[in-house]
Amino acid sequence: MSLKHIIAIAAGGDGDGQALGLASGLASQHDGVVEVLPVYPDSAADMIALGMTLGAHLSPEAVEELAAAERELQGRIEASARAAANEADVVFGPGEGAPRMSVLGRGLRPALAVSRQAPLADLVVFGQGHLDRGPGRDVFGQCLLADRAPVLVARHDVDSLSGPAAIAWDGSPQAGRAVKAALPLLAMASEIHIVQCVTGLDQDATDPDIDALNAYLRLHGVGEGAAVLVEGRDEGAALIAAAKGKAATLLIAGAWGRSRLREAVFGGATRAFLGCKDGPNLLLAH
């Protein structure tokens, strides 16, 4: 089990260091390839389209200023990626062989670029800072929900992944997809805990059998997890507290397993996971 093709999201600001550092470290450990995907907006194209819609005209000087700003942003991303690759002793730049990290060109709108790259990615890595604002937040939602790609929210460095891991297990298809994607990371963990909030389990819709999950983990050679059962009306908060109580450095969970409308109204565990910025690294799948 290994991670051979990793996509790292970069927006030229907060979150890039977390995503690039963790992704390059995983590439080094798994002899994999990281493709850094810039997700900043195409300001020049947007301004030209807006001008055409409003019947206005952008001067060549204004267009060049916008283009120059984008070149500076692309250069900043490439410099950050080169630094992360050097830190992890990973080759930087396009080419054959692994481990390697390269930066893709900004030729497509971020949403389309992610949709083209995600189908054959073992993992898409975001930094926690990408989720706070800007294009990274929109791309995160699309990557997880529309593209159904497993995403890893980087909050700590790659060495943290050798610590305890926690699986938030409710038997849902989303949780199952998260576990499958996380197998290479579970193999790195020092121990595994299966955290379950018995208050929020829907036993009619899913089969949250911990023994069945452990049988699956054993089949894949990653050992088995110790059950940690908790209660609480706020399912997300209870699961986060359980993971922290076991000093977990990685939390694996299904995302938005219930209706998004219900979660928008009532909160939901996923929102709690994403909002815990000082919590463990977070692997989600939908």
N, C-alpha and C positions, 0 to 999 in steps of 0.2 A: 504494500500500500504506500502510495506516494503522491505528492502534488507536483505534477509535471508542467502544467500550464496555468499560470496565475495572472489575473488581471489586477493591476493596482490603479486605483483612481487618484487623479491629481488635478487640483483646481488652481494651483498657484498660490495657495494661502494656508489657512489653518486646516490641519488634518493631513496634509501631504507628508510631513515627517513621520507621523505614526504609520500611515499606510505603506510608504516606501520602505521604511525600516523593517517592518514586520515581513513584508512581501519578499524583500531581498534576503532576509534571514531564512525564510522558508525555502527559497530557491537554493540557497547554499546547502541546507540540510537535506533536501530532497533531490538535488541535482536537477533542478527544474528551470523553467524559463519564465521570466516576468515581463509582461508587456504593460507599460505604463500608458494609461489612456487619459489624455487631457480632456476635461469636461467644461472648460470655460466657454462662455458664449461667444459667438462670432459677431462682435459689435459692429464691424464695418458692414457686413451683410444685413444685419438688422436695421441699421440706420438708413441704408440705401432703400430697403424695402419700405420702411416707414416714410421716407421722403417720397417715394413713388405713390404710396397710398394717399398722402396728403397733398400731392402735387408740388412738393417742395424740391429744392435742388441742393445736394451736398457738394461743396467745392472739392476739387481734387486734393487740396491741402488738408481739409477735414478728414477725408477718407484715408490719406496717408498717415495722419496722426493716429487714427484708430488702428490702422494696420501695424504701425510702429509699436503701439501699446501691446498688441497681441504678440508681436515677435518678442518683446521683452518678457511677457508672461510665459511664452513657450520656452524661452531661454532659462527662466527661473526654474521651471519644472525640470528641464534637462539637467541643470546644475544640481538640483536636489536629488535627482535620481542617480546621477553619477556619484555623489557623495555617499548615498545609501549603498550603492553597489560596491564601492571601494571599502566601506566599513565592513561589509559582509564577505569580502574577498570574492566577489562575483564579477565576471566580465561585463563591461558596459558597452553597449552598442549593438546594432543589428549584426546578424551572422549566424553561423551554425555552431552547434555545441552548447553544452550547459555545464554549470549554472551560468545564466546570462540574464541581464536586464537591458531592455531597450525602451525608448520612448516613441510612441506612435505619433504621426503627424496629425495636426488638427484640420481634417478635411471634411468631416461630417458633423452634423449637429450632434450634441452629446447623446441624446436619447437613441438616435439611429446608430451611432457608433457602438454604444453598449450592446444594443440588440444584435449587431453583427458579430461581436466578439464573444458574447456570453455563452452561446450554445456549446462551445468546445472548451470552456474554461473549467478547471477543477474547482476554482475558488475566485471570487471577486473581493478584493480587500479595500475597505473604506477606512479612513481615519475618523475618530469620534468627532473631530472638528468639521468634517464634511456634512454632518447631520444637523448642524446648528442653523445653517442658512446657505443661500446661494444655490448654484446649479447642482452641487453635490447631493443636496437633500432630495431634489426631484429625481435625479438619476438613481439614487438609492431605492426609492419607492418603486420606480419602474423596473429596475434590475431584479428586485426581490419578487414583486407581485406579477408583473407582465412577462418578464423573461424567465422566471422561475429558477434563477441562478442562486446557488448557495453563496451567501455573503458573510464575510468576517469583518466585524468592527474592531479595529485595532485600538487598544487602550494602553497596552504595555509592550515591551520589546519581545523579541522572539524567544529569549531565554525563559520568559514566564510560562511558555507553553509546556515546559517540562514539569510544571507543578500539578496540583490536583485539578481534575476536570469534573464539571457537574453537568448532568443531563436533566433538563426539565421534561419529564416523560408523562404524557397523557394519552399515549396510544394513537394519536391523530396521524393522518397521512403527512401533515406538515412536520411533526416531530420526527417521524420516521425518515423523511427525506433529509432532515438536518443530521440525524445520526449517521446515515449512509455517507453524506458528504464529509462528516467529521472523523471518519475512521482513521485516516492518517494522523490526525491530531490526537485522537484518543490513544493511538499507539505510542505517542510521545509522552503522555501524561504519567505522572508518578502514581496516581490512584484515580479511581473513578467513583463518583457518587451519583446516585439516581434520586433526584429530588422530586417529590410529588406533593402537590397540595390537594389533600383528600376532599377538602371543602368544595373545590371547583371542578372535580372530575365528572364527566358526563359518561357514565358507564353504559348508557343505552346506545350512544352514537359510536363509541370507540372501545377498544380493549386495552386498558392501561396496565396490562399484566407485566410486572417487573421481571418475573421469571422468564417470560418470553423474550424480553429485551436482552436479558443476560445470556440466554441461549444464543441469540444472534451475535452478541459481542464475542462470545467464546468461539463461535464458528469462524470468526474473522481474526482470531488470535490476539485480541486486545485485552483479554481478561474479562472481568465482570465487575459490576458496580455494587456498592453497598447502598441499600435503600435508606432514604432519609424522608420520613413522612411528616408533613406539617399541616397546620390548619390556619385559616384566616380568610376573612371576607375579601380582602385585597390579595388576590392570588399572586399577582406579579410581585408585590412587596414581600409576601411570604416566601416565594421561591428565591428571590434575590437574597433575602436574609439567610436562608438555608445554605445557599451557595457560598456566601461570605463566611458563614459559620464554619464551613469546612475549608476555608482558605483557598477556594477554587480560583484559579487564574484563567479558566475558560468555562463559559456557560454555553451550552448547546440547547437550542430550543426551536420549536416550530413557531412561525410568525403568522399572526392574524388567522388563527384556525377557526375563529368564529366570524360571524358577519362583520364586515368592516363598519357598517352603520351602527351595529350594537357597540362595537369597540369605540367608535367615535363619540358615542353618547356616554358610555359607562367607563371608558378608560381602557381596560384590558391589560393582560399581562405583557403583551408586546411593548406597549407604551412605557410600562415600568422598566422593562429591560433596557430600552433605548435611552431612557432618561437617567439611568444610573451611571453617570459619567465616570465615577471613581470605582466602578465595579470591574468584574473580570472582562477579559476579551470575550466577544460575543459572536457566536456563529448561529446564523438564522437561515431557515429555508421555509418556503411557502408551498 
